[in-house]
Amino acid sequence: MNTNILRPSTLNYQRFKTIGNTIGHTPIHEFPSLSPRPGVRIFGKLEWYQFGGSVKARAAYNMIRYAITTGRLISGQRLLDASSGNTGIAYASICSVLGIPLTLCLPENASSQRIQILQGLGTELILTSRLEGTDGAQRVAADMASTSPGTYYYADQYNNSRNWKAHFYGTSREVYNQTGGQITHFVAGLGTTGTFTGTSRGLKCLNPKIETISLQPDAPMHGLEGWKHLETARVPGIYDSNLADDTLQVNSGEVFDLIRFIAKHEGLILSPSAAANLLGAHIIASKNRRATIVTLLADNGDKYSEILTQII
Ligand SMILES: Cc1ncc(COP(=O)(O)O)c(C=O)c1O
């Protein structure tokens, strides 16, 4: 028997369960100001209403739960991953409650707000080349995991099926139920691709007629934190390109215009990637006579003041 396995008693299992209750079940918000005609409705799930403040709480919690309950993450090991920020913050929030030490590789040009939050939550940060983005952070994390396997449990969110499964079992059912089964289109951008892959797969199981549309920035340098430009980046192992009925490109300038519009008409300051998802939903709306379109708003603008002061 492996006595190093993290046991519920060591972990304060009650806290673990309590955090679980704060994951998912986010409110859905309608954006009538973006609808081109009465038969077309656009909804966004407000994903910052959960522990850690972003959509990534879902995947981070599911990956940590799997690592602990299967005995893969053992006592004394550090959780290790690469992140552009939000998964890191979600891991850090959960790990600090559970007393699990965390090491994160993230690009050195991550915003100072993100770095401050992560350091405040007690995370060890390995800053990687800005030129290589999250691909470089992934390479460094994989090297550290293979060099010191006893020290680290490498969660590897880009290749970990528990990432997309969090959305398959959680997000897709929430979206379906919150629209009373009326959803016709699901739209989402691609980072690790967990959100798009898991939610689309889940929705197509619930109703194969639901169309799922993936979004991409229209250029490699895009400023949409959390998104990858897949043509020029390393494609995550969990990505399934067959799930997309269509792929749309969005322009960062138009995303920034939409942030201003939403602030003025809907009372929300969105993050760039949340606004990019809404822009994608708006493009789909303009092509349909009747539709119920849903997207996810990964986080709000709280962590993006460096970018938002230039936009708003
Ligand atoms: C702000 C933001 N938006 C979108 C995404 C993309 O989500 P996913 O990794 O599930 O593709 C992320 C991922 O980290 C993110 O941080």
The ligand as a MOL file (V3000), in Angstrom:
LIG
                    3D

  0  0  0     0  0            999 V3000
M  V30 BEGIN CTAB
M  V30 COUNTS 16 16 0 0 0
M  V30 BEGIN ATOM
M  V30 1 C -9.1770 34.2120 -20.5870 0
M  V30 2 C -9.2630 32.8830 -21.2710 0
M  V30 3 N -10.1170 32.7520 -22.2900 0
M  V30 4 C -10.2170 31.5990 -22.9790 0
M  V30 5 C -9.4700 30.5020 -22.6480 0
M  V30 6 C -9.6090 29.2450 -23.4780 0
M  V30 7 O -10.1810 28.1780 -22.8200 0
M  V30 8 P -9.6970 26.7030 -23.1480 0
M  V30 9 O -8.3140 26.5630 -22.5770 0
M  V30 10 O -10.6710 25.8280 -22.4610 0
M  V30 11 O -9.6680 26.5360 -24.6310 0
M  V30 12 C -8.5810 30.6030 -21.5850 0
M  V30 13 C -7.7290 29.4870 -21.2300 0
M  V30 14 O -6.8480 29.5790 -20.3950 0
M  V30 15 C -8.4740 31.8150 -20.8800 0
M  V30 16 O -7.6130 31.9750 -19.8540 0
M  V30 END ATOM
M  V30 BEGIN BOND
M  V30 1 1 1 2
M  V30 2 1 2 3
M  V30 3 2 2 15
M  V30 4 2 3 4
M  V30 5 1 4 5
M  V30 6 1 5 6
M  V30 7 2 5 12
M  V30 8 1 6 7
M  V30 9 1 7 8
M  V30 10 2 8 9
M  V30 11 1 8 10
M  V30 12 1 8 11
M  V30 13 1 12 13
M  V30 14 1 12 15
M  V30 15 2 13 14
M  V30 16 1 15 16
M  V30 END BOND
M  V30 END CTAB
M  END
